[in-house]
């Protein structure tokens, strides 16, 4: 078995087992496998800058990243993501990224080209619908995490305690 075949098999299995793609049609997984690549990032590495347009969708397979927004003096962590989660969805909206994404430890991910995902969505509406439903779920989760973080930071201590 060649190195390319082994790498392809690892990518396909990673896609099949990633929670973001649970229940995805097998033919959709095969299409994703043609554009997915494995990537590794060192700890404390900024993968995406806040305001930068994401050109890839990242499916985390190991490690953790911090989602951060610009603070007064330093970035402020809004959420922490780990294996089985994803980031880089802003490409689907054509908007700049909302968060800075920084690794907290070494991270491995499956990386999918945004332009190739968009082309596939345009060519196959069933694929596009399935992918966009999943991405909308991610956007809703991130909005909720950000909302809870802001509430936790800005409500007086007494209100947080429920008094």
C-alpha positions in Angstrom: 0.0 0.0 0.0 1.4 3.4 -1.0 1.8 6.4 1.4 -0.8 8.2 -0.6 -3.3 5.4 -0.2 -2.6 5.3 3.6 -3.0 9.0 3.8 -6.3 8.9 1.8 -7.6 6.1 4.1 -6.8 8.2 7.2 -8.6 11.2 5.8 -11.7 9.1 4.8 -11.8 7.5 8.2 -11.3 10.9 9.9 -14.2 12.3 7.9 -16.5 9.4 8.6 -15.9 9.5 12.3 -16.0 13.3 12.8 -19.2 14.3 14.7 -19.7 17.3 12.3 -20.3 14.8 9.5 -22.4 12.3 11.4 -25.2 11.0 9.2 -23.6 12.6 6.1 -24.3 10.6 2.9 -21.4 8.2 2.0 -21.2 9.8 -1.4 -20.8 13.2 0.3 -18.0 11.9 2.5 -16.3 10.5 -0.7 -16.5 14.0 -2.3 -15.1 15.6 0.8 -12.2 13.1 0.9 -11.1 14.3 -2.5 -10.6 17.8 -1.2 -9.6 17.2 2.5 -6.0 17.3 3.7 -4.5 16.4 7.1 -2.8 19.3 8.9 -0.8 19.7 12.1 -0.2 22.9 14.0 2.2 23.6 16.9 1.0 24.9 20.2 0.3 28.6 20.6 0.0 29.0 16.8 -2.5 31.5 15.4 -4.4 29.6 12.6 -6.8 32.4 11.8 -6.7 36.1 12.7 -9.8 37.9 13.7 -11.2 39.7 10.6 -9.3 37.4 8.2 -11.5 35.7 5.7 -11.3 31.9 6.2 -10.3 30.0 3.1 -10.7 26.6 4.7 -13.0 24.7 7.0 -11.2 22.9 9.8 -12.4 19.7 11.5 -10.4 19.2 14.7 -9.3 15.6 15.2 -7.0 16.2 18.2 -5.8 19.0 20.4 -7.5 22.2 21.5 -7.9 25.7 20.1 -9.1 29.0 21.7 -11.6 31.2 19.9 -10.6 34.7 20.8 -11.9 38.2 20.1 -9.8 41.4 20.3 -9.8 42.9 23.8 -8.5 46.2 25.1 -5.0 45.0 25.7 -5.0 41.4 24.6 -7.3 38.8 23.0 -10.2 37.6 25.1 -11.1 33.9 25.0 -14.7 33.3 24.1 -14.6 29.5 23.8 -12.4 26.5 23.6 -12.8 23.8 21.0 -11.4 20.3 20.9 -11.4 17.1 19.0 -14.7 16.6 17.2 -15.4 20.3 16.7 -14.9 22.6 13.8 -14.0 26.2 12.9 -13.6 28.4 9.8 -17.2 28.6 8.8 -17.1 32.3 7.9 -16.2 31.4 4.3 -19.8 30.2 3.8 -21.1 33.7 4.5 -18.4 35.5 2.5 -17.6 37.5 5.7 -14.4 38.0 7.6 -13.8 35.7 10.5 -15.4 36.6 13.8 -12.7 35.0 16.0 -9.0 34.6 16.2 -8.2 30.9 16.4 -5.1 30.0 18.4 -3.9 26.5 19.3 -3.6 25.8 23.0 -1.5 22.7 22.3 -0.5 20.8 19.2 -3.6 20.3 17.0 -4.4 17.9 14.2 -7.2 18.7 11.8 -8.8 17.8 8.5 -8.7 20.9 6.3 -11.2 21.5 3.5 -10.7 24.2 0.9 -13.6 26.7 1.1 -13.5 27.4 -2.7 -13.8 23.7 -3.4 -16.6 23.3 -0.8 -18.5 26.3 -2.4 -18.1 24.8 -5.9 -19.4 21.5 -4.6 -22.4 23.2 -2.9 -23.2 25.0 -6.2 -22.9 21.8 -8.2 -24.9 19.6 -5.9 -27.8 21.3 -4.0 -28.4 18.2 -1.7 -24.7 18.3 -0.7 -24.9 22.1 -0.2 -28.1 21.9 1.9 -26.7 19.1 4.2 -23.4 21.1 4.7 -25.1 24.4 5.3 -27.5 22.9 7.9 -24.4 21.7 9.8 -22.7 25.0 9.4 -25.7 26.9 10.7 -25.7 24.7 13.8 -22.1 25.7 14.4 -22.9 29.4 14.0 -25.7 29.0 16.5 -23.4 27.2 19.0 -20.8 29.9 18.7 -23.4 32.7 19.1 -24.6 31.0 22.3 -21.1 30.5 23.7 -20.3 34.1 23.0 -23.6 35.3 24.6 -22.9 33.2 27.8 -19.4 34.5 28.0 -20.5 38.1 27.7 -23.3 37.6 30.3 -20.8 36.0 32.7 -18.4 38.9 32.3 -20.7 41.8 32.6 -23.5 40.9 35.0 -22.9 41.9 38.6 -21.8 39.2 40.9 -25.2 39.2 42.7 -27.1 38.6 39.5 -24.8 35.7 38.5 -25.6 34.1 41.9 -29.3 34.4 41.2 -30.0 36.9 44.0 
